[in-house]
């Protein structure tokens, strides 16, 4: 039976800032990261091509480039989510796997250095496949499916 050792590093410490870029281009911030940008309700997404760094900057909701930050938690402050699918597609940012990084703050922006590999995240839940999607898929079991979200099994993220 193939087994692997669960490493503590696979789950972020609740107080350590982390930014996760999910497979479909969704950016999720844990509470510690969201705090670093003042718990902004809207952000601008920025990209430094020379350094391959993405950044989130708190923005006024009237800004034409502002993206809404939604709560990923039904139990109050916790995970914050930004839909960045168009952003990641526009800049060719790899979203083939869900990855987590430790962010840094620079000039008031929450930044992620994409030259660092980031920790590949896999969860223990699977997404149900709609019948229309199943037509083109090869024979596979539920065990072969890759989960959509990386934070499903963390207590602070229901």
C-alpha positions in Angstrom: 0.0 0.0 0.0 1.6 3.3 -1.0 1.6 5.7 2.0 3.2 9.1 2.7 4.0 10.8 5.9 1.9 13.9 6.6 4.2 16.8 7.2 3.2 19.6 9.5 4.4 22.1 6.8 1.4 21.1 4.7 -0.9 23.0 6.9 -0.1 26.7 7.6 0.1 28.0 11.1 -3.0 30.0 11.8 -0.9 33.1 12.8 1.6 32.8 9.9 0.6 34.8 6.8 -0.1 32.6 3.8 -1.4 33.2 0.3 -2.8 30.4 -1.8 -3.3 30.5 -5.5 -5.9 28.0 -6.4 -6.2 26.0 -9.6 -8.8 28.2 -11.2 -7.0 31.5 -10.4 -8.6 32.2 -7.1 -6.3 33.9 -4.6 -7.1 33.1 -0.9 -5.5 34.9 2.0 -5.6 33.6 5.5 -6.5 36.1 8.3 -2.9 37.0 9.0 -2.3 37.9 5.3 -5.5 39.9 5.1 -4.5 41.8 8.2 -1.3 42.9 6.4 -3.4 44.9 3.9 -5.7 46.3 6.5 -8.5 43.8 5.9 -9.3 45.5 2.7 -12.7 44.9 1.2 -11.4 45.7 -2.3 -7.9 45.3 -3.8 -6.0 46.0 -7.0 -4.0 43.2 -8.5 -0.5 44.0 -9.7 2.2 42.1 -11.4 5.9 42.8 -11.7 7.0 41.1 -14.9 10.7 41.7 -14.2 10.7 40.0 -10.8 7.7 37.6 -11.4 5.9 38.9 -8.3 2.2 39.4 -7.8 0.8 41.9 -5.4 -2.5 42.9 -3.8 -2.9 46.5 -2.8 -5.9 47.8 -0.8 -8.1 50.0 -3.0 -11.1 52.1 -2.8 -14.2 50.3 -4.1 -14.7 53.2 -6.6 -11.4 52.3 -8.3 -12.0 51.1 -11.8 -9.4 48.3 -11.2 -10.7 47.2 -7.8 -11.6 43.5 -7.1 -13.9 42.6 -4.3 -12.5 40.6 -1.4 -15.1 38.1 -0.2 -15.1 36.1 3.0 -14.4 32.5 2.7 -15.7 31.8 6.2 -19.2 31.7 7.4 -18.0 32.0 11.0 -16.6 35.6 10.9 -13.2 36.8 10.0 -11.0 34.2 8.4 -10.1 33.4 4.9 -10.4 36.2 2.3 -10.9 35.3 -1.4 -10.2 37.3 -4.6 -11.3 36.0 -8.0 -8.2 36.5 -10.1 -8.9 34.2 -13.1 -8.6 36.9 -15.7 -5.5 38.3 -14.0 -3.7 34.9 -13.9 -4.7 34.2 -17.5 -3.6 37.6 -18.8 -0.1 37.2 -17.3 0.3 33.5 -17.9 0.6 32.7 -14.2 0.6 28.9 -13.6 -2.6 27.7 -12.0 -2.2 24.0 -12.9 -1.8 23.2 -9.2 -2.9 24.8 -6.0 0.1 26.4 -4.3 0.7 28.3 -1.1 3.4 30.9 -0.3 4.5 33.0 2.6 3.9 36.5 1.4 5.9 39.7 2.1 4.9 43.3 2.3 6.5 45.9 0.1 5.4 49.5 -0.3 2.1 48.7 1.5 1.3 45.8 -0.9 1.0 42.1 -0.1 3.4 40.4 -2.4 4.1 36.8 -3.5 7.4 35.9 -5.3 6.4 33.4 -8.0 10.0 32.5 -8.6 9.7 30.5 -5.3 8.1 27.2 -6.1 5.4 27.4 -3.4 4.0 24.5 -1.6 1.7 22.3 -3.7 -1.5 21.7 -1.8 -3.8 18.8 -2.1 -6.8 18.1 0.0 -8.7 15.0 1.0 -12.0 15.9 -0.6 -13.0 15.5 -4.2 -15.3 17.5 -6.5 -18.3 15.7 -7.9 -18.1 15.5 -11.7 -21.2 16.6 -13.5 -22.4 14.1 -16.1 -21.8 16.5 -19.0 -18.2 16.8 -17.9 -17.7 13.1 -17.5 -18.2 12.2 -21.2 -14.6 13.1 -22.2 -12.9 11.8 -19.1 -10.9 8.5 -19.1 -11.9 5.8 -16.6 -10.9 6.9 -13.2 -11.9 6.5 -9.6 -12.8 9.1 -7.1 -9.4 8.6 -5.5 -7.8 9.9 -8.7 -9.7 13.2 -8.6 -7.9 16.4 -7.5 -9.7 18.7 -5.0 -10.6 22.2 -6.0 -9.8 24.0 -2.7 -6.9 23.6 -0.4 -8.4 25.0 2.8 -11.3 22.7 3.2 -9.8 20.7 6.1 -8.7 23.6 8.2 -10.8 24.4 11.3 -10.7 28.2 10.5 -11.9 27.5 7.0 -15.2 25.6 7.0 
